[in-house]
């Protein structure tokens, strides 16, 4: 039987060579990995959704959501430099709290990463299918949608997952470099929107600034207010946690991890607030509220249809960066759980040629491609948000526990005002978790009950994995 409260050593130098990842990434690779994960379809859609709930104060909603994530990011930066090992919140929980909590956090991260990668792959498939149709190459419904949508298999979604997995298998540095190039394309597209829409900026569009108030409250059965919008917009920010899964592959983790985590959050928060402010100031928010493509709608309304098409094309080209970042993170979490004996240890091997867990990357791609190709994700995608919030809460708790348990331990990066930032991260995430739909919270509970049953079953068949 397993020792459920056993803690893993925070010393990782004794790992066997076949279980050790190769350090090839610099700080700019990690910044690009974070920005690639954070800046996805969210900024292209959530401006309209947020404006419908908060009005012009949607820019405040972006700031509030960014502040909660920034607090979590600061906690991640401190703990990641103290425990420079792959596995993110799973590894930190194992080292600081114990095996059972680590399993719950790891199980939640599996849920988050799998659903995010699958959902983005399906979204990319929709864009790609539409683009091919516009070129006169329509794909049959049987191979462009899953069974729930009248097809047999969403082939484009499966192909993009394996294409990204193949890139990751070539090597971390090679895939990170390609990711960085595509991230530049995404940022350039958003800056193009700002440049074109900014001349139409009118400060009077911000009046009244907060038509639905600050606190969340129901209007016609839908939550409105700045905080209601923030609870939704929050999910456009997460993804920086994928950086911490690259800890063992950073050349100088003590320097590179804080720069990557905090730097990507600062860049994305500034980008989001800036884009939202220009969008709100360019025309009345009622024009694009609830639009699935608010930025493109604004540009077309301003007579800039060609620019709207360019931005849409850039989004399609660069969207795989989200898949890459989360697939990278998920394969590393799977890899570390296998290395710890919580998953089959045969999967915890690194390719001697590339220094990456090729076997685990392909197994991860197989799992995700099944979800993307066959499963109706729209009904369960919000579960990814629950998994993210659980991980953020765990990392903030780990930071506070280490501050109390080991105050004299060397900290390359120290979270400023730790006893303010940590509780704000925990309480903010708890509030956002409480704001999730009731069905999402129920499914999350069921997912973790299943996970606990698997943990108990594995525990009866294992001695507990390698003790380090």
N, C-alpha and C positions, 0 to 999 in steps of 0.2 A: 504493500500500500504506500501511497505517496504521503510525504509530510507536507500538508497543505499550507503551513505557515513558514516553510523553509525559505530562506532568503539566499539569492545568488550572490556570490562574491563580486565586488566591483573591480576586481583585478582581472584583466583579460589577456595578459601577455602569454599565458601558458597554453593557448589554443594550438591544436595540431595544424600543420600547414594546409591539410586538405579542408579544414574548417575555417580558414582565415581569408577574409576578403582582401583584395589588393588596393592599397591607397593610391588613387590616381587623380582625385578631384581637387581643384583649387576653389577658393572662395567664390569666384565669379561663376563657376559651374553650379555651386549651391544656390547662389542668388537666382540664377536663371531657372534652376529646378523649382524653387519656391514660386517665382513669378509664373512659370509655366503651369504649375498646379493651381494657383489661385485665380489667375485671369483666364476664365473659361467663358462659357456662354452666359454666365451670370450677369456680367456688366452689360451685355448686349440686350438683356431682357428685364433685369430687376429694376432698372430705372423706371420703367413704365409701371410695373407692379407696385413698387414702393410709392410712386407718386399717387397712385389710386388710393393708397391707404393713409398717406401722410401729407399729400399736397406738396408744395414747395419745400416743406421741412424734411423731405426725403434726404436732402443733403445732411441734415442732422442725424437722420436714421443711419446713414452710411458711417458717419463719424462715431456714433454710439457703438454700432456693431464692430467697427474697426478698433475702438478702444478696448472692448471686451477681448477681442482676439489678440490685441497687442499685449494685454496683461498675460494671457496664456502663452504668447510667444516669448515674453521675457522669462517666464518660468521654464519653458522649454530650453532656452538658451543657457540658463544656469545649470540645469540638471544634465543637459546633453554634454557640457564640457566636463562635468564631474564624472559622468559615466559614458565615455566616448565609445559606445558599442552600438551596433545595429540593433534594430528592434523597436526603437522609439518608446512610446509609453508602456509597451509590454515589458521591455527590458528594465525600464526605470522602476516599474511597479514590482517586478521580481526581485530587484536588488534592494529596494527600500521597504516594501510592505510585506511581500510574501507570495508564494507560488499560486495560491488560489485566486487572489485578486489579480495577479498577473495574467492568469488564464482568462478571467472574465474580461480584462482589458484587451488582451490579444484577440479573443473571440469577437469582441466589439469592433476592433480594428479590421478584422477579416471582413466583417459585415460592411463597414464603411468603404473600404477600398474596393471590394468586389462590386458593390452596387454603383459606386462612382464610375469606375472604369467601364462597366457594362452600360450604364446610362449614357455616358459620353460617346461610347462606340455606337450605340443606337442613334443618338442625335447626329453624329457625323454621317452615319449611313443615310439618314434622311436628307441631309444637305447634299451628299454625293449623288444620291439617286435623283434628286431634283436637278442638279447640275447636268448630269448625263441626259436627262429628259430634255433639257433646254437645248442640248446639242443634237437632238434627234436620235438618241440612243436610250430609249426607255428600257428599264429592267423589268422582267415579268414579276408580278406580285409574289409568285411562289418563292422567289429567291431574294426578295428585298424586304420581307417582313416575316415575323414569327407566326406561329399557329394562332395566337390570340388576335392577330391583325389580318387574318385571312390568307396568310402565306404558309410556307413550310419551314423555311429557315432564312434568317436575315444574314445572307452571305456577306455583304459589304461590312457589316459589324464584326463578323468573325474574322474576315481578312485583315481589317485594320488592327485588331487585337494581336494577331500573330505577326503582322508586319512590324509593329512596335516591339513585340517580344523578341523578334529576330534581331532588331537593332540593339536592344539591351544585351542580348547574348554575345554580340560582337565585342563588348567591353563597355565599362562604365564611362570612361573618358570619351570614347567615340560617340556614344549615345547622348552624353551630356553636351557635347559640342554641337551636335545637330539640334538638340533642344534649344540651346542658347540662340542659334540663328533664327529658329521659328519664333522664339519669344520676342526677338527684335521686330519681326513682322507684325506680331499682335500689338505691341506697344505703338509701333508706327501707325497702325490703322486707327487706334484710339486717338492718337495725337492729330491725325488727319481730320477726324471728326471735330475735335476742339478747334482746329485752325479754320475749318470751313464754317462752323456754326457760331463761333465767337463774335464775328462782326454783326450778328443779328441779336446780340445780347441786350436785354432790356430789363433793368432792375425792377421795373413795375410788375414784372411777372411773379415776383416773390411776395406780392401782397394779395390777400392775407397770407402770412408766412406759415401759420399753423392752423389751417381751417378745421382740422379734426382733433386738435389738442395733442397733449404729450403722452398721457397714459393710454394704454390699450383699452378700448371699450367697444362693444358691439354696435354696429349700425346695419340694420336689415340682415342681421344674423352673421355679419362679417366683422372681424376685429379691425378697428381703425385706430389711428394715432401714430405718433412718432415711434413708440416702442413696439407697436404691432408690426410696423414696417421693418424695424430693426431686427425683430425676431426672424423675419424671412431673409432680409439682406445679409444677416450673419453668415449664411451658408454660401455666399459668394466669396468669403474671405478664407475659409479653411482650405488647407492644402500645404501650408508651411510646415506642418508636422512631417510631411514626406522628407523634408531636409534631414531631420534627425535620424531617419532610417539609414542615411548615408554616412553615419559617424565613422565607421571603420574604414570607409573608402576615401575619407578626407585626408589630404597630405598633412595638414596641420589643424587637427580638430579643435584645439583650444582657441585658435584664431578664426578658422574658417566657419565653424558652426554658428557662433553668435552673429557674424557678418551675414551669413546666409539667411538665418531665421529672422533676425531683426531687420536686416536690409530689405528683404523681399516684402515684409509686412509694411514698412515705411513707403516703399515704392508703390505698392498696390493701394494702400489707403489714400495716398496723395492722388494717384491716378483715378480712383473711384470717385472721390469727393470732387475733383476737378471736372471730370466728365459729367457727373450729376449736376453740378452747378451750372455748367454751360448748357446742358439740356433743359434745365428748368428755366434759365434766363432767355432761351431762344424763342419760346412760344408758350402759351398757356398749357399747364400740365394736363388739362382735360383732353387735349388733342391726342396725346399719346398714352394716357393712363390705360393700363391693362393691355396695351399693344404687345404682341409677342416679339416685335422687333422695333422698339421705340427709337433707337438711334437712326435706323434706316428710314423710318417713317418721318422723323424730323427732317432729315436731309431731303427726302423727296418733297415734303411740304415746302421746303425752302428752294425748290427747283434744282436740287443737286442729285438727280437720279444716278448719274454716272459715278459720283463719289460714293453713293450708297451701295452701288454694285461692287465697287472696289473693296469697301470695308467688309461687305458680306463674303467676298472671295477670300480676303485675308483671314477672316475668322475660320473658314473651312480649311484653309491650308494649315493654319496654326493650331487648330483644335486638338490634333493628336498629341500636343505637348502635355495636355491634361492627362491623357491616357498614359503617356510615357512616365510622368511623375508618379502617378498613383500605382501603376503596374510595377514600377521600380520599388516603391515603398512596400507594396503588398508582398512581392517576392522576397524582400529582405526580412519582413516580419515572419513569413512562413519559414524561411531559412533558419532564423534564430530559434524559433519554436522547435524546429526539428533538431537543431544542434543541442537544445536543452532536453531533448527526449520527450517532448510533449506531442510531437508528430513523428512519423517514421524517420529514424536517423539516417537512413540511406539517402534521403533527399538533402541532407546537410553537407553536401560536397561542392567544392569550388573547382571550376575548370582550371587545370594548370596552365592552359594557353592564354585565357582571357582574364583569369582572376575573378570571375563572376560565377554566381550559382546558376549555371545554365540549366541544369536539370530542374531545379525548383522554379526558375523563370518560365519554363515551358509547361510545367504542371499548373502553375498559376494561370497562364494564358489559356490553358484548356478549360479550367474551371470558369473563368470569366467569359470565355467565348460561348460556353453553353448557356450562361445567363443571358448574354447579349443576343444570341441567335434564336433562343426559344422562349424565354420567360417574359411575361408581361410586367415590365419594370415600373410602369407609371403608378401602380397601386402600392408599391413597396419602396420606391426610391427614397422617401423621407426617412426610412430606417437608417440610411447613411448618416443623416444628421444626428440621430440619437447616438450612434457609435462614436462619432466625432466628439460630441459633448462629453461622453463618458471618459474618453481618453484625455481631454483637456482638464477635466476635474481631477483625474488621477495624477497627472503631471504636476499640477499646482499643489496638490496635497503632498506629493513626494518632495517638492522643493521646500515646503514648510517643515516637513518631518526632518529632513536633513539639516535644516537650519537649527532645529532644536536638538537633534540627536548628535550631530557632529559639527558644532559651531566653529571649531578650529580647523576643519578640513580645508585644504587649498581650493579656492574657487577662482578659476581663470576669469570667468564672467560672473558678476554679482548682480542679481536683480535689484534695481533701486527700489527703496521703500517696500521691501519684500513682504512685510506684515500688513501692507495695504494692498499691494498688487496681487498677492496670492489669494486672499479672501475675495477680492473683487472678481478675479477670474473664476473662482469656484461659484460664488453667488450669481454672477452674471450667466454662467453656463447652466446653473440649476434653473434660473428664471427662463432661459431660452428653452431648456428641455421641457419645463412645465407648459410652455406655450405651444409645444407640438400637438398635433391632433391626437385624440384619445386612442384611436386605432393604432397609430404609430407607436405610442407608449406600450400598448398591449402586445403588439408584435415583437417589440424589443424585449419585453419580459419573457415571452415565449421562446425567442431566440436564445436568451441566456439560460433558460431552464434546460433547453436541449443541450447547450454547451456544457452545463454542469453535469448532466448525465453522461456525456461523452468523457468528461474529465474523470469522473468516478470509474467509468469502464476502463479507460486507459490506465488509471492508477492501479487497478487490480492486475493488470498485465505487465506492469513495469516497475522497476525498482526506483524510478524517479529521475532518470537521466543523469548526465555527468555532473558531479559536484565540483564546482570551481570556486 
